[in-house]
Amino acid sequence: MADSELQLVARRVRSFPDFPVPGVLFRDISPVLKDPDSFRASISLLANHLKKAHGGRIDYIAGLDSRGFLFGPSLAQELGLGCILIRKRGKLPGPTVCASYALEYGKAELEIQRDALEPGQKVVVVDDLLATGGTMRAACELLGQLQAQVLECVSLVELTSLKGKEKLGAVPFFSLLQYE
């Protein structure tokens, strides 16, 4: 069953060469979201992995701005958990904590509300895709500032040639689909 679900998801990921710049092969997850069966399968596969890996030890799912917001709430619902948001700087009201990370041409910043978590709570970070790992690493740093425990980071797609999971250090990482 899981293999057929994974094949359903994999068939919906499209590739666009030379987007957004020449030499990049863009992996588009839009068809996964458009097809309710493949989206449901992606959530089910991620949830099953997390149940096996962590049982009932997860307190929250943290969705990353912006496509992590597409998977985070559904995954949290499937697991009977709440979802917290990690956003680009300036998008959250109230007191926040911030972490910056490198981009190809500069830097960006993520933030989380200071009261989003209590110290010691266990979190899984979710995004649609892991590329260079900078965003996910910054999210883990933010959660560390709140003294949360990051159990794992997960994504639908991993671009293995960019070695993003190496930036996560000791934090376990799981993806449904891997591409060079």
SULRA-V502948 format. One record per residue. RES is the residue in one letter. PHI is phi as a letter, one per 20 degrees, with the letter a starting at -180 (* if undefined). BURIAL is # if it has 9 or more other ideal C-beta (glycine too) atoms within 8 Angstrom, else .. D_FIRST is the distance of its C-alpha to the first C-alpha in whole Angstrom. Layout:
res={RES:RES}
phi={PHI:PHI}
burial={BURIAL:BURIAL}
d_first={D_FIRST:D_FIRST}
//
This chain:
res={M:A:D:S:E:L:Q:L:V:A:R:R:V:R:S:F:P:D:F:P:V:P:G:V:L:F:R:D:I:S:P:V:L:K:D:P:D:S:F:R:A:S:I:S:L:L:A:N:H:L:K:K:A:H:G:G:R:I:D:Y:I:A:G:L:D:S:R:G:F:L:F:G:P:S:L:A:Q:E:L:G:L:G:C:I:L:I:R:K:R:G:K:L:P:G:P:T:V:C:A:S:Y:A:L:E:Y:G:K:A:E:L:E:I:Q:R:D:A:L:E:P:G:Q:K:V:V:V:V:D:D:L:L:A:T:G:G:T:M:R:A:A:C:E:L:L:G:Q:L:Q:A:Q:V:L:E:C:V:S:L:V:E:L:T:S:L:K:G:K:E:K:L:G:A:V:P:F:F:S:L:L:Q:Y:E}
phi={*:f:f:f:f:f:f:f:f:f:f:e:e:d:d:c:f:m:c:e:c:g:n:e:d:e:e:e:e:g:f:f:f:f:e:f:f:f:f:g:f:f:f:f:f:f:f:f:g:f:f:f:f:c:l:e:e:e:e:b:d:d:e:e:f:d:f:f:f:f:e:g:f:f:f:g:f:g:e:m:c:e:c:d:d:d:d:f:g:n:d:d:e:m:f:c:d:c:c:d:b:e:d:g:c:p:b:c:c:d:b:c:f:g:e:f:b:e:g:n:f:d:c:d:e:c:b:f:b:d:d:e:n:f:f:f:f:f:f:f:f:g:f:f:f:e:m:e:d:e:f:a:d:c:b:f:c:c:e:f:f:e:l:f:f:f:f:e:m:e:f:f:c:c:c:f:c:c:c:f}
burial={.:.:.:.:#:#:.:#:#:.:.:#:#:.:.:.:.:.:.:.:.:.:.:#:.:#:#:#:#:.:#:#:.:.:#:.:.:#:#:.:#:#:#:#:#:#:#:#:#:#:#:.:#:#:.:.:.:#:.:#:#:#:#:#:#:.:#:#:#:#:#:#:#:#:#:#:.:#:#:.:#:.:#:#:#:#:#:#:#:.:.:#:.:.:.:#:#:#:#:.:#:.:.:.:.:.:.:#:#:#:#:#:#:#:.:.:#:.:.:.:#:#:#:#:#:#:#:#:#:#:.:.:#:#:#:#:#:#:#:#:#:#:#:#:.:#:.:#:.:#:#:#:#:#:#:#:#:#:#:.:.:.:#:#:#:.:#:#:.:.:#:.:#:#:#:#:#:.:#:.}
d_first={0:4:5:5:6:9:10:11:13:14:16:17:19:23:25:29:32:35:34:35:38:38:36:33:30:28:25:24:22:23:21:18:20:21:18:17:13:13:15:13:10:13:14:11:10:14:14:12:14:17:17:16:19:21:21:23:25:25:28:27:25:27:27:29:31:30:26:25:27:24:21:23:24:20:19:22:21:18:19:22:25:27:27:30:32:33:35:37:41:43:40:40:43:45:45:42:42:41:40:41:39:40:39:40:43:44:42:40:40:37:38:37:39:41:40:36:36:38:38:36:33:29:28:25:26:23:24:22:24:25:28:31:30:34:32:30:33:35:33:32:36:37:35:37:40:39:38:34:32:29:26:24:24:21:20:18:20:22:25:25:29:30:30:29:28:31:33:31:32:31:28:25:23:19:18:14:16:19:22:26}
//
